[in-house]
Amino acid sequence: MEKNLYGFIWRYSRGYQLGILAVTIASFQLLYYALELPKVIVNDALGSKGAGGPFPREYFGIGFDQLEYLLTLRALFFVLLIINGSITMSLFIFKGITSKRRLRRLRYTLFERIHRFPVKHFQKTSQGELTSMITAEVEPFSQFFADAAASQLKLIAFACDRVSFTSGEQEVQVSQTVEGNQLIGEMAL
């Protein structure tokens, strides 16, 4: 048996962990767009001072007036939420399957180790007591087996995403403040 829990997880679920990690990394871009799209809807589709200029606008050869643009962005946001929710649900199901398989493997390994005990130990302790002891001691590892690699990466990436998203908003606010101060200064002259 491995000396640490990460070694056990890596030995018996390397493929599963890498699959969970790959899907988690692939979902980061969707997470960013799910955070960015409401900002575009509020600042660009509802306001006429958006980055694309006044309405009507043309994207990919299709003309949009303000209402069509707003409805298109809203539909895109809805589809993005459905896709993001589906990926999250699939990840939870796959993590659950992976976790239950690792728990079963750990229980079998511990049960095999218990059978190496001297026969005197089994005369003092009943088989039911040993089984319940293994089950009770191993069950708390369930969530840890599922998120051994992906949870740390997801937390770090989500924090970086939020920091970059927030700093982008602050840069826009600073530039708008500077432009506003310049406009006020010009009006005063």
VMD Tcl script that draws the C-alpha trace (Angstrom):
set ca {
  {0.00 0.00 0.00}
  {1.20 3.53 -0.74}
  {2.69 5.67 1.99}
  {0.38 8.63 1.39}
  {-3.14 9.16 0.12}
  {-2.11 11.09 -3.00}
  {0.05 8.15 -4.06}
  {-2.94 5.82 -3.67}
  {-5.17 8.15 -5.67}
  {-2.59 8.64 -8.42}
  {-1.87 4.91 -8.70}
  {-5.47 3.76 -9.00}
  {-7.22 6.72 -10.63}
  {-4.63 8.54 -12.74}
  {-6.78 8.42 -15.89}
  {-9.91 9.56 -14.08}
  {-8.10 12.41 -12.34}
  {-6.54 13.59 -15.63}
  {-9.96 13.44 -17.32}
  {-11.57 15.48 -14.55}
  {-8.67 17.93 -14.72}
  {-8.98 18.30 -18.52}
  {-12.71 19.00 -18.39}
  {-12.19 21.44 -15.52}
  {-9.54 23.35 -17.48}
  {-11.74 23.37 -20.59}
  {-14.63 24.85 -18.60}
  {-12.59 27.88 -17.45}
  {-13.18 29.76 -20.71}
  {-16.93 29.22 -20.42}
  {-16.79 30.49 -16.86}
  {-15.07 33.67 -18.01}
  {-17.67 34.25 -20.73}
  {-20.46 33.61 -18.23}
  {-19.02 36.43 -16.13}
  {-18.26 38.73 -19.07}
  {-21.54 38.45 -21.00}
  {-23.79 40.15 -18.38}
  {-21.34 43.05 -18.36}
  {-21.62 43.31 -22.15}
  {-25.40 43.14 -21.93}
  {-25.61 45.93 -19.38}
  {-22.88 48.21 -20.73}
  {-23.17 47.63 -24.46}
  {-26.65 46.37 -25.35}
  {-28.61 48.53 -22.93}
  {-26.42 51.62 -23.26}
  {-25.92 53.40 -26.56}
  {-22.28 54.32 -25.75}
  {-21.00 50.78 -26.25}
  {-17.76 49.83 -27.90}
  {-19.51 49.05 -31.18}
  {-20.90 52.55 -31.67}
  {-24.55 53.52 -32.12}
  {-27.19 51.12 -33.38}
  {-27.80 49.48 -35.86}
  {-24.64 47.37 -35.73}
  {-23.34 44.63 -37.95}
  {-21.71 41.44 -36.68}
  {-20.70 38.59 -39.00}
  {-22.62 40.23 -41.83}
  {-25.88 40.37 -39.85}
  {-27.39 43.73 -38.90}
  {-28.74 44.18 -35.37}
  {-30.81 46.97 -33.93}
  {-30.69 47.44 -30.16}
  {-33.55 45.07 -29.30}
  {-32.29 42.29 -31.60}
  {-28.79 42.69 -30.18}
  {-30.10 42.50 -26.62}
  {-32.24 39.42 -27.37}
  {-29.32 37.70 -29.13}
  {-26.98 38.35 -26.19}
  {-29.65 37.14 -23.79}
  {-30.13 33.92 -25.76}
  {-26.36 33.44 -25.93}
  {-26.14 33.92 -22.16}
  {-28.92 31.37 -21.61}
  {-27.19 28.81 -23.86}
  {-23.92 29.48 -22.05}
  {-25.58 28.84 -18.69}
  {-27.09 25.59 -19.96}
  {-23.69 24.40 -21.28}
  {-21.89 25.45 -18.10}
  {-24.51 23.73 -15.94}
  {-24.31 20.56 -18.04}
  {-20.53 20.45 -17.73}
  {-20.75 21.00 -13.97}
  {-23.39 18.28 -13.59}
  {-21.31 15.86 -15.69}
  {-18.24 16.61 -13.59}
  {-20.14 15.94 -10.36}
  {-21.46 12.62 -11.69}
  {-18.03 11.56 -12.91}
  {-16.43 12.63 -9.63}
  {-19.01 10.59 -7.74}
  {-18.29 7.50 -9.83}
  {-14.55 7.97 -9.39}
  {-14.92 8.50 -5.66}
  {-17.03 5.38 -5.12}
  {-14.55 3.27 -7.08}
  {-11.61 4.56 -5.03}
  {-13.51 3.94 -1.80}
  {-14.23 0.38 -2.84}
  {-10.55 -0.15 -3.73}
  {-9.43 1.26 -0.37}
  {-11.90 -0.92 1.52}
  {-10.71 -4.04 -0.29}
  {-7.10 -3.11 0.41}
  {-7.78 -2.54 4.11}
  {-9.84 -5.73 4.36}
  {-6.96 -7.64 2.77}
  {-4.57 -6.11 5.30}
  {-6.86 -7.02 8.19}
  {-6.79 -10.67 7.08}
  {-3.03 -10.64 7.71}
  {-3.63 -10.10 11.43}
  {-2.99 -13.01 13.78}
  {-5.90 -15.40 14.39}
  {-6.10 -14.35 18.07}
  {-7.23 -10.87 16.96}
  {-10.25 -12.36 15.16}
  {-11.26 -14.32 18.26}
  {-11.57 -11.04 20.19}
  {-13.20 -8.92 17.47}
  {-16.25 -9.92 15.42}
  {-16.32 -9.74 11.63}
  {-19.21 -7.27 11.69}
  {-17.26 -4.95 13.97}
  {-14.28 -5.01 11.58}
  {-16.49 -4.34 8.57}
  {-18.26 -1.41 10.20}
  {-14.91 -0.03 11.40}
  {-13.51 -0.10 7.83}
  {-16.65 1.49 6.40}
  {-16.80 4.24 9.01}
  {-13.11 5.09 8.77}
  {-12.95 5.17 4.96}
  {-16.19 7.04 4.12}
  {-14.88 10.56 4.95}
  {-12.33 10.20 2.13}
  {-15.10 10.09 -0.48}
  {-15.07 13.77 -1.45}
  {-11.29 13.95 -1.24}
  {-10.91 11.13 -3.77}
  {-13.16 12.94 -6.22}
  {-11.44 16.32 -5.97}
  {-7.83 15.32 -5.37}
  {-6.42 17.25 -8.33}
  {-9.21 19.34 -9.80}
  {-10.44 21.26 -6.76}
  {-7.15 23.02 -6.05}
  {-6.71 23.96 -9.70}
  {-10.28 25.17 -10.01}
  {-9.98 27.36 -6.90}
  {-6.73 28.92 -8.12}
  {-8.07 29.48 -11.63}
  {-11.35 30.91 -10.36}
  {-9.48 33.32 -8.11}
  {-7.22 34.41 -10.99}
  {-10.25 34.77 -13.25}
  {-12.07 36.94 -10.72}
  {-8.98 39.08 -10.14}
  {-8.46 39.65 -13.87}
  {-12.19 40.27 -14.36}
  {-12.30 42.78 -11.49}
  {-9.07 44.52 -12.52}
  {-10.45 44.91 -16.05}
  {-13.52 46.63 -14.59}
  {-11.32 48.94 -12.49}
  {-9.27 49.95 -15.56}
  {-12.47 50.86 -17.39}
  {-13.73 52.84 -14.39}
  {-10.41 54.69 -14.08}
  {-10.36 55.57 -17.79}
  {-13.99 56.73 -17.61}
  {-13.17 58.87 -14.57}
  {-10.17 60.43 -16.32}
  {-12.25 61.11 -19.44}
  {-15.02 62.58 -17.28}
  {-12.56 64.85 -15.43}
  {-11.11 66.02 -18.74}
  {-14.59 66.78 -20.05}
  {-15.44 68.75 -16.89}
  {-12.15 70.64 -17.20}
  {-12.90 71.52 -20.83}
  {-16.41 72.68 -19.92}
  {-15.00 74.92 -17.17}
  {-12.75 76.69 -19.64}
}
mol new
graphics top color blue
foreach p $ca { graphics top sphere $p radius 0.5 }
foreach p [lrange $ca 0 end-1] q [lrange $ca 1 end] { graphics top cylinder $p $q radius 0.2 }
display resetview
